[in-house]
Amino acid sequence: MAHEHKLAIFRGTVKFKSNVSKIWGVFIFLSIVTIIEVALGIIRPEFLVDTHFLALKLLNWIFIILTLVKAYYITWDFMHMRDETTGLRRAVIWTGLFLISYLVVLILIEGDYIYEVYKNGFIKFNF
């Protein structure tokens, strides 16, 4: 199965792309994104730590975005979404990204409220 080839049509000619080369491409892409995440986590640049956007450090937003990029790419490649119809791709990818984004927003709102309660004492949540 690892030696099967995928048919690719390029400018009227038929070419085959090896699954081994695709696996190496996925490995390299995910490795680069992970190395960037680890390097930012170790270095922690001051301008990313001190800058806040929507009650969260800019560095944390970068981690969230890079994690979503990796999740999208894993779904695209390992779940073979690139070979599916447009409707199925949108249903799977957009639903997942929407639910993850919604969960992140809810966690940020609740986390910021709990942080303020611990920081300043009792705070009544005004609706």
N, C-alpha and C positions, 0 to 999 in steps of 0.2 A: 504494500500500500504506500510505503514511503517513496517508491520509485515510479509511481504513476505520474503522468504528465497532464497538465491542463492545456487545453487548446486555446490559443490566442490568435486572433486575426489582426494583422498589422499591415496597413496599406495594401490590402489585397492579397498578401501572402499569408500562409499559415505557419505560425511558429509555436513551439511548445515551450512552456515555462516549467522548469522542474520544481516539484514540491520541496525538494531540499533547499533550493535557492529561496523559495518563499519563506520557509521556516527560518532560515538564517536572517532574512530581511526583518521578520517579526522579532526575532531575538535581538537584533541590533537596535531596532527602534525602541523596544521596551527597555532595553538596557540603558540606552541614552537618556530616556525620560527618568528612569529610576536613579541613574547616577546624578542627574540634575537635582532631583528631590533630595537625595542623600547629601550632596554637596551644599545645597542651601540649608539643610538642617544642621549641618556641622558648622558652616561659616556664619550663618545667621547675620546677614548684612544689617547694619544699624538702620539704614533708611527703610528697609522692609519691615523691621521689627517696630520702629517708632511710628510708622505711618498707619493710621487706622482708616478703614473703609467699612461702613455699615456695621459698626461695633465689633470689628474683627481686624486683627493685624493683617497687613498686606501680604506678609509671608504665608499666613494661613490660607488666604484666598488663592495664592499661587499653588499651594499644596492641593487644595480642593480641585482647582482647574486641571492640574496635571493628573490627578487621580481619575477625574472624569474622562480625560483624553485617553488614558490607558484603558479604562473600562470600555469606552467606545471602540477602541482599536481591537481589543480582545474579542468583543462581540462581533465586530466586522470580520475579523479574520478567522477565529476559531469556531464561531457559530456559522461561518460561511454566509454571512448576510450579503456580501457583495454579489453573490450568485442568485439571490432571491429577487422576487418582484418588488417593485417600488412600494406598493401598499404594505406588504409584509415587513419590509425594512423599516418603513416609517412607524408602523404599529409597534414593533419591538423596540427600536432605538429611541424614538421620541417618548414613548411611555416610560421607559426606564430613566431617561434623563430628566423628565418632568418629575417623576416620583423622588428621585435622588435630590433634585434641586429643592423640591418642596420639603423634604425631610431636613435638609441642611438649613433652610430658612427657619423652620420650626425649632430646631435645636439651638440656633443662634439666638432667637427671641427668648426662649425659655432660659438658656444659659446666661444671657445678659441680665435677665431679671433676677435670677438666683445670685449672680455675682453682686449685683447692687444690694440685694437683701443682706448678704454676708458683709459687704463693705460698709454700708450705712445703717445697719440695723433694720427694723421692720419698715417696710414700704408697702403702702396699699396700692394694689394694681388698679389704676383708673381705666375703665373701659369707655 
